[in-house]
């Protein structure tokens, strides 16, 4: 029998009941992306950054997009990729959403949005570009995490999620950084984001998702309250 701190594996019965939406990032396999969508994830992310252990090829990302229903957003994650490279990968894969996780200029965000892409700009609590710079960008939504560690992402490090609370009152917020099935509800209540982004917190190994953990995570988020929807 599980203790009170160990969430049960809940299957897919909670699909379409999640109000604070969930994006599962770092997908590398078609079957796992489909399972995440069936569990209730409203978005999946594919990383196009060569230094990441979760980096995928354009062919894999395209296969993931084709396997998912249209209501599940597929987000291409980039780090300081030139505008032309982002557009080429979006066209090849069929992705209509991108996440910029580097030091991209506000002009790049604007150009991508003019091309019809849904643009998520990552901002950070502990390094540049900081959350105080949000007004410089015309992003569709913002992903906020602490920004500590060697890689551009959250590096599985928990942080004081309540620091993102004031940001959520002014901007569409996707919160990330150190999230797991065990702390997801606490994090959501601390900041009241519109969506949360999880990767390593639901993995069996880098790039391989543990679907039971994904289900546990989505169930935990579903208990924590409702906000506006980021992903349709």
Z-matrix of the N, CA and C atoms (Angstrom, degrees):
N
C 1 1.467
C 2 1.517 1 109.66
N 3 1.355 2 116.47 1 142.28
C 4 1.457 3 120.43 2 -177.84
C 5 1.525 4 110.60 3 -82.29
N 6 1.340 5 115.49 4 150.26
C 7 1.456 6 120.42 5 174.22
C 8 1.507 7 109.76 6 -79.27
N 9 1.336 8 117.04 7 174.80
C 10 1.454 9 121.07 8 -177.89
C 11 1.505 10 114.41 9 -65.10
N 12 1.324 11 118.14 10 -19.67
C 13 1.465 12 121.25 11 -178.43
C 14 1.518 13 113.10 12 -94.78
N 15 1.347 14 117.33 13 1.78
C 16 1.453 15 120.55 14 -177.35
C 17 1.524 16 109.23 15 -114.30
N 18 1.356 17 118.30 16 102.10
C 19 1.456 18 120.28 17 -176.47
C 20 1.515 19 112.09 18 -66.38
N 21 1.338 20 115.14 19 144.90
C 22 1.459 21 120.27 20 177.61
C 23 1.517 22 110.56 21 -71.19
N 24 1.325 23 115.31 22 156.19
C 25 1.451 24 120.29 23 169.32
C 26 1.521 25 107.06 24 -78.86
N 27 1.354 26 117.14 25 118.57
C 28 1.458 27 120.20 26 -165.50
C 29 1.512 28 113.62 27 -104.77
N 30 1.324 29 120.18 28 2.03
C 31 1.457 30 120.15 29 -177.60
C 32 1.511 31 111.56 30 69.89
N 33 1.330 32 117.62 31 -152.66
C 34 1.465 33 120.81 32 -173.39
C 35 1.514 34 113.14 33 -111.36
N 36 1.328 35 118.37 34 15.43
C 37 1.454 36 120.18 35 -173.48
C 38 1.517 37 113.82 36 -68.49
N 39 1.320 38 118.56 37 -17.42
C 40 1.465 39 119.63 38 -177.72
C 41 1.523 40 112.53 39 -87.61
N 42 1.322 41 118.58 40 0.77
C 43 1.461 42 119.76 41 -177.80
C 44 1.523 43 110.20 42 -54.67
N 45 1.327 44 115.23 43 138.89
C 46 1.456 45 124.58 44 178.52
C 47 1.527 46 113.33 45 73.40
N 48 1.353 47 118.46 46 6.41
C 49 1.456 48 120.17 47 176.00
C 50 1.522 49 112.00 48 -106.98
N 51 1.307 50 117.73 49 -0.87
C 52 1.452 51 120.47 50 -175.93
C 53 1.524 52 109.35 51 -82.50
N 54 1.331 53 117.01 52 120.09
C 55 1.453 54 120.42 53 -179.32
C 56 1.524 55 111.43 54 -90.23
N 57 1.335 56 117.15 55 -48.60
C 58 1.455 57 118.73 56 168.02
C 59 1.517 58 105.55 57 -76.85
N 60 1.322 59 117.28 58 114.94
C 61 1.459 60 120.09 59 -169.33
C 62 1.525 61 112.04 60 -77.18
N 63 1.320 62 114.82 61 157.33
C 64 1.462 63 121.38 62 -176.95
C 65 1.523 64 109.83 63 -119.70
N 66 1.333 65 115.28 64 129.45
C 67 1.461 66 123.02 65 169.84
C 68 1.527 67 107.39 66 -111.13
N 69 1.309 68 116.35 67 124.19
C 70 1.464 69 121.58 68 175.57
C 71 1.517 70 107.24 69 -100.58
N 72 1.316 71 116.56 70 119.05
C 73 1.461 72 120.94 71 -172.73
C 74 1.525 73 110.92 72 -106.98
N 75 1.334 74 115.04 73 163.42
C 76 1.454 75 120.90 74 176.86
C 77 1.505 76 113.63 75 76.36
N 78 1.348 77 117.71 76 31.11
C 79 1.465 78 120.67 77 177.65
C 80 1.526 79 109.72 78 -73.03
N 81 1.317 80 115.75 79 138.93
C 82 1.467 81 121.27 80 179.50
C 83 1.523 82 113.08 81 -128.52
N 84 1.338 83 117.29 82 -4.52
C 85 1.463 84 121.21 83 -176.87
C 86 1.525 85 110.12 84 -133.20
N 87 1.308 86 115.70 85 140.85
C 88 1.458 87 120.66 86 -178.97
C 89 1.525 88 111.01 87 -63.23
N 90 1.326 89 117.59 88 -46.46
C 91 1.461 90 119.46 89 -176.12
C 92 1.517 91 112.05 90 -63.19
N 93 1.323 92 117.45 91 -35.48
C 94 1.457 93 119.92 92 179.48
C 95 1.524 94 111.14 93 -73.05
N 96 1.322 95 117.75 94 -35.58
C 97 1.461 96 120.50 95 175.81
C 98 1.522 97 110.54 96 -62.85
N 99 1.321 98 116.93 97 -43.70
C 100 1.465 99 120.90 98 178.23
C 101 1.527 100 110.43 99 -62.53
N 102 1.324 101 116.80 100 -42.44
C 103 1.460 102 120.11 101 179.61
C 104 1.525 103 111.55 102 -64.24
N 105 1.318 104 117.48 103 -37.75
C 106 1.467 105 120.53 104 176.84
C 107 1.521 106 111.00 105 -62.82
N 108 1.323 107 116.38 106 -42.97
C 109 1.461 108 120.48 107 178.17
C 110 1.524 109 110.69 108 -63.62
N 111 1.307 110 117.39 109 -42.05
C 112 1.456 111 121.04 110 178.74
C 113 1.524 112 111.70 111 -65.07
N 114 1.320 113 116.84 112 -29.05
C 115 1.460 114 121.18 113 178.58
C 116 1.522 115 112.64 114 -76.42
N 117 1.332 116 117.29 115 -13.79
C 118 1.454 117 120.04 116 178.04
C 119 1.506 118 115.93 117 119.55
N 120 1.328 119 118.72 118 1.57
C 121 1.467 120 120.13 119 176.02
C 122 1.517 121 109.60 120 -64.13
N 123 1.317 122 116.52 121 135.41
C 124 1.458 123 120.84 122 179.53
C 125 1.513 124 112.55 123 -95.37
N 126 1.323 125 116.79 124 -7.13
C 127 1.464 126 121.00 125 176.88
C 128 1.518 127 108.95 126 -155.28
N 129 1.325 128 115.77 127 149.30
C 130 1.459 129 121.92 128 172.08
C 131 1.520 130 107.88 129 -127.36
N 132 1.319 131 115.50 130 150.17
C 133 1.455 132 120.63 131 -179.13
C 134 1.507 133 111.84 132 -117.65
N 135 1.327 134 116.26 133 138.75
C 136 1.462 135 123.01 134 173.41
C 137 1.521 136 108.22 135 -117.75
N 138 1.309 137 116.21 136 128.78
C 139 1.463 138 122.05 137 -172.95
C 140 1.524 139 110.13 138 -93.15
N 141 1.330 140 115.58 139 126.66
C 142 1.460 141 122.64 140 175.06
C 143 1.534 142 108.37 141 -113.40
N 144 1.305 143 115.97 142 65.51
C 145 1.469 144 122.29 143 -178.86
C 146 1.515 145 106.77 144 -140.62
N 147 1.319 146 116.20 145 112.66
C 148 1.465 147 121.35 146 -167.99
C 149 1.523 148 113.72 147 -59.66
N 150 1.330 149 118.27 148 -28.53
C 151 1.457 150 120.64 149 -177.70
C 152 1.529 151 113.14 150 -80.43
N 153 1.307 152 117.45 151 -8.26
C 154 1.464 153 120.98 152 -178.75
C 155 1.522 154 110.50 153 -84.72
N 156 1.335 155 118.62 154 139.24
C 157 1.464 156 120.57 155 174.52
C 158 1.523 157 112.33 156 -68.90
N 159 1.332 158 116.56 157 -7.35
C 160 1.464 159 121.68 158 -179.64
C 161 1.535 160 111.92 159 -106.51
N 162 1.309 161 116.91 160 12.00
C 163 1.465 162 120.29 161 -179.49
C 164 1.521 163 110.31 162 -64.13
N 165 1.334 164 116.41 163 137.02
C 166 1.463 165 121.33 164 -179.58
C 167 1.524 166 109.62 165 -120.86
N 168 1.315 167 114.90 166 162.59
C 169 1.457 168 120.74 167 173.93
C 170 1.517 169 109.78 168 -82.52
N 171 1.311 170 115.32 169 161.71
C 172 1.457 171 120.13 170 176.15
C 173 1.523 172 110.81 171 -61.24
N 174 1.324 173 116.81 172 -36.25
C 175 1.461 174 120.28 173 -179.67
C 176 1.523 175 111.62 174 -64.37
N 177 1.329 176 117.22 175 -42.35
C 178 1.464 177 120.26 176 178.36
C 179 1.519 178 110.59 177 -65.28
N 180 1.334 179 116.81 178 -43.86
C 181 1.460 180 120.31 179 179.48
C 182 1.527 181 111.04 180 -61.56
N 183 1.312 182 116.19 181 -39.59
C 184 1.463 183 119.71 182 178.93
C 185 1.530 184 110.87 183 -65.04
N 186 1.315 185 117.12 184 -39.97
C 187 1.462 186 120.79 185 177.78
C 188 1.523 187 111.39 186 -64.45
N 189 1.329 188 116.75 187 -38.52
C 190 1.459 189 120.52 188 177.18
C 191 1.526 190 110.24 189 -63.21
N 192 1.323 191 117.41 190 -46.41
C 193 1.464 192 120.95 191 179.66
C 194 1.532 193 110.65 192 -58.62
N 195 1.299 194 117.03 193 -43.83
C 196 1.469 195 120.62 194 -176.88
C 197 1.519 196 112.53 195 -69.08
N 198 1.332 197 117.13 196 -24.20
C 199 1.462 198 120.36 197 -177.69
C 200 1.525 199 113.09 198 -85.39
N 201 1.323 200 117.05 199 -13.79
C 202 1.456 201 120.79 200 -173.80
C 203 1.522 202 111.85 201 -98.87
N 204 1.326 203 117.66 202 150.69
C 205 1.463 204 119.77 203 175.51
C 206 1.523 205 110.17 204 -67.81
N 207 1.329 206 117.42 205 154.34
C 208 1.468 207 120.26 206 -174.83
C 209 1.519 208 114.42 207 -62.98
N 210 1.335 209 117.47 208 -23.55
C 211 1.466 210 118.91 209 -178.64
C 212 1.521 211 113.11 210 -76.82
N 213 1.333 212 118.00 211 -9.48
C 214 1.465 213 120.95 212 175.80
C 215 1.523 214 108.29 213 -95.02
N 216 1.319 215 116.23 214 119.22
C 217 1.466 216 120.90 215 -178.11
C 218 1.521 217 110.27 216 -73.76
N 219 1.324 218 115.83 217 136.33
C 220 1.465 219 121.99 218 172.05
C 221 1.520 220 107.90 219 -107.57
N 222 1.310 221 116.11 220 122.36
C 223 1.459 222 122.18 221 -173.36
C 224 1.517 223 109.57 222 -113.39
N 225 1.315 224 117.07 223 122.72
C 226 1.450 225 121.66 224 173.03
C 227 1.515 226 110.15 225 -86.05
N 228 1.326 227 117.11 226 126.54
C 229 1.464 228 122.22 227 -175.85
C 230 1.526 229 109.04 228 -103.14
N 231 1.335 230 115.69 229 124.53
C 232 1.461 231 122.32 230 -175.18
C 233 1.527 232 110.61 231 -127.18
N 234 1.326 233 115.66 232 152.06
C 235 1.467 234 122.01 233 175.84
C 236 1.519 235 108.08 234 -127.60
N 237 1.322 236 116.25 235 104.11
C 238 1.469 237 122.90 236 177.58
C 239 1.526 238 112.66 237 54.72
N 240 1.299 239 116.79 238 35.51
C 241 1.463 240 122.44 239 175.35
C 242 1.528 241 108.77 240 -79.65
N 243 1.331 242 118.74 241 137.58
C 244 1.466 243 119.87 242 177.17
C 245 1.525 244 111.60 243 -60.66
N 246 1.314 245 115.03 244 152.89
C 247 1.461 246 122.14 245 179.78
C 248 1.519 247 111.44 246 -50.67
N 249 1.315 248 116.62 247 -46.04
C 250 1.469 249 120.59 248 -176.71
C 251 1.524 250 111.78 249 -62.92
N 252 1.333 251 116.51 250 -39.11
C 253 1.449 252 120.06 251 178.97
C 254 1.517 253 112.55 252 -66.14
N 255 1.331 254 116.39 253 -40.51
C 256 1.460 255 120.62 254 177.57
C 257 1.523 256 110.53 255 -62.75
N 258 1.320 257 116.51 256 -45.50
C 259 1.458 258 120.19 257 -178.48
C 260 1.528 259 110.99 258 -64.51
N 261 1.332 260 116.85 259 -39.04
C 262 1.462 261 119.68 260 -179.41
C 263 1.526 262 110.85 261 -64.73
N 264 1.331 263 117.41 262 -42.79
C 265 1.461 264 120.27 263 179.69
C 266 1.525 265 111.04 264 -69.63
N 267 1.320 266 117.63 265 -37.97
C 268 1.463 267 119.88 266 177.50
C 269 1.520 268 110.70 267 -61.98
N 270 1.329 269 116.64 268 -41.92
C 271 1.462 270 120.21 269 -179.96
C 272 1.529 271 111.17 270 -65.97
N 273 1.335 272 116.86 271 -40.33
C 274 1.465 273 120.33 272 -177.60
C 275 1.525 274 111.98 273 -70.70
N 276 1.321 275 116.72 274 -40.61
C 277 1.463 276 120.29 275 -173.83
C 278 1.520 277 112.91 276 -87.07
N 279 1.331 278 117.70 277 -23.09
C 280 1.453 279 120.94 278 -173.75
C 281 1.509 280 113.47 279 85.67
N 282 1.337 281 117.61 280 8.06
C 283 1.461 282 120.65 281 177.50
C 284 1.526 283 109.66 282 -69.60
N 285 1.334 284 116.40 283 138.13
C 286 1.462 285 121.09 284 176.96
C 287 1.523 286 111.79 285 -113.63
N 288 1.340 287 116.88 286 5.61
C 289 1.462 288 121.87 287 177.76
C 290 1.517 289 109.19 288 -132.22
N 291 1.317 290 116.14 289 141.58
C 292 1.459 291 121.39 290 178.66
C 293 1.521 292 109.06 291 -133.37
N 294 1.322 293 115.48 292 151.03
C 295 1.461 294 122.56 293 176.41
C 296 1.514 295 108.09 294 -122.08
N 297 1.311 296 116.84 295 124.34
C 298 1.459 297 122.84 296 -177.71
C 299 1.521 298 108.19 297 -102.42
N 300 1.334 299 116.15 298 112.35
C 301 1.453 300 120.22 299 -169.51
C 302 1.530 301 112.37 300 -112.89
N 303 1.319 302 116.83 301 22.02
C 304 1.455 303 120.04 302 179.92
C 305 1.513 304 111.64 303 -122.53
N 306 1.334 305 115.39 304 -139.26
C 307 1.476 306 121.96 305 -178.60
C 308 1.520 307 111.02 306 -108.03
N 309 1.313 308 116.37 307 38.02
C 310 1.462 309 121.01 308 -177.55
C 311 1.526 310 111.44 309 -60.21
N 312 1.320 311 115.31 310 142.46
C 313 1.460 312 120.89 311 -179.28
C 314 1.523 313 110.60 312 -74.19
N 315 1.333 314 117.59 313 152.17
C 316 1.466 315 120.23 314 176.22
C 317 1.522 316 112.63 315 -54.10
N 318 1.338 317 116.79 316 -32.05
C 319 1.460 318 119.89 317 -179.05
C 320 1.535 319 111.73 318 -64.41
N 321 1.327 320 116.97 319 -32.89
C 322 1.465 321 120.13 320 177.97
C 323 1.522 322 110.07 321 -66.52
N 324 1.328 323 116.81 322 -42.90
C 325 1.467 324 120.69 323 177.16
C 326 1.523 325 110.44 324 -58.02
N 327 1.313 326 116.12 325 -46.24
C 328 1.465 327 120.62 326 -178.75
C 329 1.529 328 110.99 327 -63.73
N 330 1.318 329 117.94 328 -43.25
C 331 1.466 330 120.53 329 -179.76
C 332 1.526 331 111.30 330 -62.79
N 333 1.308 332 117.10 331 -41.78
C 334 1.461 333 120.63 332 -179.92
C 335 1.529 334 111.19 333 -65.66
N 336 1.312 335 116.24 334 -39.79
C 337 1.467 336 118.81 335 178.29
C 338 1.528 337 111.14 336 -66.61
N 339 1.320 338 116.56 337 -35.44
C 340 1.470 339 119.00 338 178.13
C 341 1.523 340 110.92 339 -65.24
N 342 1.327 341 116.98 340 -23.26
C 343 1.456 342 121.28 341 177.06
C 344 1.528 343 112.32 342 -83.95
N 345 1.317 344 116.49 343 1.69
C 346 1.455 345 120.85 344 176.53
C 347 1.512 346 115.20 345 92.63
N 348 1.333 347 118.54 346 9.00
C 349 1.454 348 121.18 347 -179.91
C 350 1.526 349 110.92 348 -86.83
N 351 1.319 350 115.43 349 146.46
C 352 1.457 351 122.83 350 170.45
C 353 1.524 352 106.26 351 -82.55
N 354 1.322 353 117.82 352 118.85
C 355 1.467 354 121.62 353 -170.55
C 356 1.526 355 110.40 354 -113.79
N 357 1.334 356 115.46 355 120.14
C 358 1.457 357 122.67 356 173.67
C 359 1.522 358 107.81 357 -101.96
N 360 1.322 359 117.89 358 123.43
C 361 1.471 360 121.20 359 177.11
C 362 1.519 361 109.07 360 -104.79
N 363 1.320 362 116.31 361 125.30
C 364 1.458 363 121.31 362 176.47
C 365 1.524 364 110.10 363 -79.94
N 366 1.324 365 115.02 364 132.36
C 367 1.460 366 122.59 365 174.68
C 368 1.528 367 107.88 366 -128.80
N 369 1.330 368 116.00 367 161.33
C 370 1.454 369 118.87 368 -168.98
C 371 1.527 370 111.84 369 -131.90
N 372 1.330 371 114.20 370 147.50
C 373 1.455 372 119.89 371 178.77
C 374 1.522 373 112.40 372 -80.03
N 375 1.358 374 116.84 373 -27.73
C 376 1.465 375 119.96 374 -171.69
C 377 1.516 376 114.80 375 -119.15
N 378 1.335 377 118.47 376 6.62
C 379 1.455 378 120.28 377 175.15
C 380 1.521 379 109.28 378 -159.89
N 381 1.316 380 115.78 379 173.82
C 382 1.460 381 120.82 380 -179.89
C 383 1.525 382 110.36 381 -82.60
N 384 1.350 383 116.77 382 149.25
C 385 1.464 384 126.72 383 -6.68
C 386 1.529 385 111.29 384 -73.74
N 387 1.326 386 115.65 385 130.22
C 388 1.453 387 121.69 386 -174.24
C 389 1.514 388 113.28 387 -82.70
N 390 1.316 389 115.19 388 165.82
C 391 1.456 390 120.28 389 -178.07
C 392 1.525 391 111.93 390 -64.30
N 393 1.321 392 116.30 391 -21.76
C 394 1.469 393 119.05 392 179.94
C 395 1.520 394 112.50 393 -73.29
N 396 1.338 395 117.60 394 -8.81
C 397 1.464 396 120.82 395 -178.64
C 398 1.525 397 112.87 396 -94.47
N 399 1.323 398 118.18 397 6.09
C 400 1.467 399 121.25 398 -173.82
C 401 1.519 400 112.79 399 -55.25
N 402 1.319 401 117.46 400 -36.10
C 403 1.466 402 120.46 401 -176.84
C 404 1.530 403 112.36 402 -65.64
N 405 1.327 404 117.57 403 -14.84
C 406 1.459 405 120.13 404 178.93
C 407 1.525 406 112.24 405 -77.10
N 408 1.338 407 116.44 406 -18.53
C 409 1.452 408 121.09 407 -174.29
C 410 1.533 409 110.29 408 -108.04
N 411 1.299 410 115.14 409 155.09
C 412 1.470 411 120.24 410 175.15
C 413 1.520 412 108.98 411 -113.80
N 414 1.321 413 115.82 412 46.75
C 415 1.456 414 121.04 413 -175.87
C 416 1.526 415 111.32 414 -71.18
N 417 1.320 416 115.48 415 156.05
C 418 1.462 417 120.93 416 174.89
C 419 1.528 418 110.48 417 -71.10
N 420 1.331 419 116.71 418 -34.03
C 421 1.452 420 123.72 419 177.72
C 422 1.517 421 107.68 420 -159.06
N 423 1.335 422 116.00 421 167.04
C 424 1.461 423 121.37 422 -178.40
C 425 1.519 424 109.59 423 -126.13
N 426 1.336 425 115.60 424 135.62
C 427 1.453 426 121.78 425 171.68
C 428 1.521 427 107.30 426 -100.97
N 429 1.321 428 116.41 427 128.38
C 430 1.464 429 120.92 428 -177.15
C 431 1.520 430 109.32 429 -121.94
N 432 1.327 431 116.08 430 130.36
C 433 1.460 432 123.01 431 171.99
C 434 1.516 433 108.63 432 -146.05
N 435 1.339 434 117.20 433 179.27
C 436 1.459 435 118.76 434 -173.28
C 437 1.519 436 112.41 435 -72.84
N 438 1.351 437 117.67 436 -40.80
C 439 1.458 438 119.93 437 178.37
C 440 1.500 439 115.08 438 89.82
N 441 1.338 440 117.77 439 17.46
C 442 1.465 441 119.95 440 174.58
C 443 1.518 442 109.87 441 -88.99
N 444 1.321 443 117.17 442 155.36
C 445 1.459 444 121.29 443 175.17
C 446 1.515 445 112.70 444 110.35
N 447 1.335 446 114.76 445 174.42
C 448 1.463 447 120.92 446 -172.37
C 449 1.521 448 112.97 447 -77.14
N 450 1.337 449 117.66 448 -35.38
C 451 1.462 450 121.17 449 -177.52
C 452 1.528 451 110.36 450 -96.23
N 453 1.327 452 117.67 451 161.35
C 454 1.461 453 120.15 452 -177.41
C 455 1.520 454 114.24 453 -63.43
N 456 1.334 455 119.35 454 -23.06
C 457 1.456 456 121.77 455 -176.90
C 458 1.515 457 112.62 456 -81.05
N 459 1.342 458 115.15 457 -163.68
C 460 1.458 459 120.91 458 -173.76
C 461 1.512 460 114.50 459 -73.84
N 462 1.324 461 118.60 460 -18.83
C 463 1.458 462 122.82 461 177.61
C 464 1.534 463 112.59 462 57.00
N 465 1.335 464 115.82 463 28.50
C 466 1.470 465 123.46 464 175.65
C 467 1.527 466 113.14 465 60.01
N 468 1.319 467 117.48 466 24.52
C 469 1.460 468 120.88 467 -177.62
C 470 1.525 469 111.05 468 -100.16
N 471 1.333 470 115.59 469 122.51
C 472 1.453 471 119.92 470 173.22
C 473 1.520 472 109.78 471 -67.51
N 474 1.332 473 115.69 472 154.91
C 475 1.460 474 120.21 473 177.31
C 476 1.518 475 107.91 474 -150.31
N 477 1.311 476 116.37 475 -179.36
C 478 1.461 477 120.65 476 -179.60
C 479 1.521 478 108.41 477 -80.02
N 480 1.337 479 116.08 478 90.36
C 481 1.458 480 121.16 479 -174.89
C 482 1.525 481 112.83 480 -61.38
N 483 1.333 482 117.21 481 -23.89
C 484 1.462 483 119.53 482 -179.34
C 485 1.525 484 112.15 483 -63.54
N 486 1.342 485 116.76 484 -18.90
C 487 1.468 486 119.70 485 177.31
C 488 1.517 487 111.91 486 -63.70
N 489 1.343 488 116.89 487 -21.76
C 490 1.464 489 120.70 488 178.70
C 491 1.520 490 112.66 489 -86.51
N 492 1.337 491 117.72 490 -7.45
C 493 1.453 492 120.95 491 -177.36
C 494 1.518 493 114.35 492 -57.32
N 495 1.339 494 119.48 493 -50.99
C 496 1.467 495 119.52 494 178.59
C 497 1.523 496 112.88 495 -60.82
N 498 1.327 497 117.25 496 -33.39
C 499 1.460 498 121.20 497 177.93
C 500 1.527 499 110.17 498 -63.30
N 501 1.340 500 116.61 499 -40.90
C 502 1.459 501 120.79 500 -178.37
C 503 1.524 502 112.39 501 -64.22
N 504 1.311 503 117.08 502 -23.07
C 505 1.463 504 120.17 503 179.13
C 506 1.524 505 111.79 504 -74.63
N 507 1.348 506 117.18 505 -17.55
C 508 1.472 507 120.72 506 -174.54
C 509 1.519 508 113.77 507 -115.91
N 510 1.344 509 116.91 508 -21.71
C 511 1.465 510 120.31 509 -172.89
C 512 1.524 511 110.48 510 -138.74
N 513 1.341 512 117.95 511 153.31
C 514 1.465 513 120.02 512 171.28
C 515 1.534 514 109.59 513 -64.38
N 516 1.320 515 116.77 514 119.65
C 517 1.465 516 121.15 515 -169.88
C 518 1.521 517 112.27 516 -117.12
N 519 1.337 518 114.85 517 127.42
C 520 1.463 519 123.16 518 166.27
C 521 1.523 520 105.92 519 -108.93
N 522 1.317 521 117.84 520 118.64
C 523 1.458 522 120.90 521 -176.11
C 524 1.524 523 110.73 522 -100.06
N 525 1.321 524 115.93 523 141.15
C 526 1.457 525 121.65 524 -177.87
C 527 1.519 526 109.55 525 -142.68
N 528 1.328 527 114.89 526 173.41
C 529 1.453 528 120.52 527 172.70
C 530 1.517 529 113.28 528 108.61
N 531 1.341 530 116.49 529 100.77
C 532 1.454 531 120.98 530 174.02
C 533 1.509 532 115.33 531 72.44
N 534 1.326 533 118.21 532 19.14
C 535 1.462 534 121.03 533 -177.29
C 536 1.520 535 111.13 534 -81.17
N 537 1.326 536 116.32 535 140.23
C 538 1.456 537 124.15 536 179.71
C 539 1.524 538 108.72 537 -141.74
N 540 1.334 539 118.37 538 168.48
C 541 1.465 540 118.90 539 174.58
C 542 1.525 541 112.94 540 -58.38
N 543 1.336 542 116.38 541 -30.45
C 544 1.461 543 120.11 542 -176.80
C 545 1.526 544 113.51 543 -75.32
N 546 1.341 545 118.30 544 -30.05
C 547 1.473 546 119.13 545 -176.09
C 548 1.525 547 113.59 546 -113.76
N 549 1.344 548 118.11 547 1.93
C 550 1.465 549 120.14 548 -173.25
C 551 1.516 550 112.66 549 -60.62
N 552 1.324 551 117.68 550 -45.18
C 553 1.463 552 120.03 551 -178.48
C 554 1.525 553 110.56 552 -63.99
N 555 1.331 554 116.81 553 -42.20
C 556 1.469 555 120.90 554 177.72
C 557 1.520 556 111.01 555 -59.82
N 558 1.329 557 116.86 556 -43.67
C 559 1.460 558 120.91 557 -178.55
C 560 1.523 559 111.51 558 -65.14
N 561 1.331 560 116.35 559 -42.38
C 562 1.463 561 119.73 560 -179.65
C 563 1.520 562 110.46 561 -64.13
N 564 1.310 563 116.74 562 -43.66
C 565 1.468 564 119.40 563 179.86
C 566 1.522 565 111.73 564 -65.70
N 567 1.332 566 117.06 565 -28.64
C 568 1.464 567 120.51 566 -178.50
C 569 1.519 568 112.71 567 -71.93
N 570 1.340 569 117.40 568 -33.36
C 571 1.470 570 119.82 569 -172.78
C 572 1.522 571 114.12 570 -121.12
N 573 1.328 572 118.31 571 -16.70
C 574 1.464 573 122.37 572 -177.06
C 575 1.533 574 111.75 573 52.40
N 576 1.329 575 117.63 574 55.38
C 577 1.468 576 119.77 575 178.08
C 578 1.524 577 110.56 576 -75.45
N 579 1.313 578 116.01 577 167.98
C 580 1.460 579 120.54 578 174.74
C 581 1.522 580 111.36 579 -83.73
N 582 1.324 581 116.73 580 -26.95
C 583 1.463 582 122.51 581 178.80
C 584 1.517 583 107.81 582 -153.53
N 585 1.331 584 114.86 583 163.31
C 586 1.462 585 120.89 584 175.55
C 587 1.520 586 108.32 585 -128.17
N 588 1.328 587 114.91 586 152.85
C 589 1.462 588 122.27 587 -178.02
C 590 1.527 589 107.73 588 -122.60
N 591 1.325 590 116.13 589 127.75
C 592 1.462 591 120.21 590 -178.47
C 593 1.521 592 108.90 591 -131.74
N 594 1.328 593 115.97 592 144.77
C 595 1.463 594 120.89 593 175.45
C 596 1.521 595 110.14 594 -138.02
N 597 1.329 596 117.83 595 -81.77
C 598 1.464 597 120.19 596 -175.13
C 599 1.518 598 112.36 597 -64.15
N 600 1.329 599 118.07 598 -25.53
C 601 1.459 600 121.02 599 -178.58
C 602 1.513 601 114.65 600 -67.52
N 603 1.340 602 117.02 601 -11.41
C 604 1.476 603 120.22 602 177.72
C 605 1.530 604 110.76 603 -125.97
N 606 1.325 605 116.42 604 30.89
C 607 1.459 606 120.75 605 -176.09
C 608 1.523 607 112.50 606 -108.21
N 609 1.335 608 114.04 607 149.51
C 610 1.458 609 121.33 608 168.00
C 611 1.522 610 110.00 609 -86.13
N 612 1.340 611 116.19 610 -33.02
C 613 1.458 612 124.68 611 175.27
C 614 1.521 613 106.08 612 -160.45
N 615 1.340 614 119.77 613 164.60
C 616 1.458 615 120.03 614 -176.45
C 617 1.523 616 113.00 615 -53.75
N 618 1.336 617 115.14 616 120.00
C 619 1.451 618 120.96 617 179.55
C 620 1.511 619 115.13 618 88.56
N 621 1.321 620 118.52 619 -8.61
C 622 1.471 621 122.42 620 179.57
C 623 1.525 622 108.81 621 -113.75
N 624 1.330 623 116.44 622 114.56
C 625 1.452 624 120.89 623 -176.75
C 626 1.525 625 111.21 624 -83.95
N 627 1.322 626 114.92 625 141.35
C 628 1.451 627 123.48 626 171.15
C 629 1.525 628 105.96 627 -93.45
N 630 1.322 629 117.91 628 104.62
C 631 1.462 630 120.87 629 -171.12
C 632 1.521 631 111.43 630 -65.02
N 633 1.312 632 117.71 631 -31.51
C 634 1.463 633 119.31 632 175.04
C 635 1.533 634 110.12 633 -60.74
N 636 1.328 635 117.02 634 -42.40
C 637 1.464 636 120.31 635 177.12
C 638 1.527 637 111.26 636 -65.38
N 639 1.331 638 116.98 637 -37.86
C 640 1.464 639 119.76 638 176.64
C 641 1.523 640 109.96 639 -59.65
N 642 1.327 641 116.94 640 -46.02
C 643 1.458 642 121.24 641 179.47
C 644 1.525 643 110.90 642 -62.04
N 645 1.328 644 116.87 643 -43.03
C 646 1.458 645 121.07 644 177.94
C 647 1.525 646 110.93 645 -61.37
N 648 1.316 647 115.52 646 -42.53
C 649 1.464 648 120.47 647 -179.17
C 650 1.524 649 110.57 648 -62.46
N 651 1.320 650 117.40 649 -48.50
C 652 1.460 651 120.97 650 -177.89
C 653 1.524 652 110.43 651 -64.50
N 654 1.329 653 117.65 652 -37.97
C 655 1.461 654 121.01 653 176.81
C 656 1.521 655 111.09 654 -62.54
N 657 1.343 656 116.69 655 -41.24
C 658 1.460 657 120.35 656 179.90
C 659 1.521 658 111.16 657 -65.17
N 660 1.327 659 116.98 658 -43.06
C 661 1.460 660 120.85 659 178.74
C 662 1.521 661 110.87 660 -61.87
N 663 1.332 662 116.68 661 -37.80
C 664 1.456 663 121.29 662 -177.12
C 665 1.521 664 112.61 663 -64.45
N 666 1.333 665 117.68 664 -21.06
C 667 1.472 666 120.57 665 -179.78
C 668 1.519 667 112.61 666 -84.77
N 669 1.329 668 117.82 667 -7.39
C 670 1.463 669 120.25 668 -163.54
C 671 1.517 670 114.83 669 -101.10
N 672 1.325 671 119.42 670 -0.20
C 673 1.455 672 119.72 671 177.53
C 674 1.501 673 113.21 672 123.99
N 675 1.330 674 115.82 673 175.48
C 676 1.455 675 121.95 674 -174.89
C 677 1.518 676 111.23 675 -123.93
N 678 1.329 677 114.89 676 145.33
C 679 1.456 678 121.60 677 176.30
C 680 1.521 679 108.20 678 -140.33
N 681 1.344 680 117.16 679 179.48
C 682 1.463 681 120.35 680 176.35
C 683 1.521 682 109.85 681 -64.91
N 684 1.302 683 116.01 682 158.77
C 685 1.458 684 120.29 683 -176.91
C 686 1.523 685 111.55 684 -91.80
N 687 1.327 686 116.15 685 132.65
C 688 1.460 687 122.88 686 174.85
C 689 1.523 688 109.89 687 -84.28
N 690 1.332 689 115.33 688 -52.25
C 691 1.454 690 121.75 689 -176.79
C 692 1.524 691 109.00 690 -97.95
N 693 1.320 692 116.54 691 134.59
C 694 1.474 693 120.52 692 -176.32
C 695 1.511 694 111.30 693 -60.94
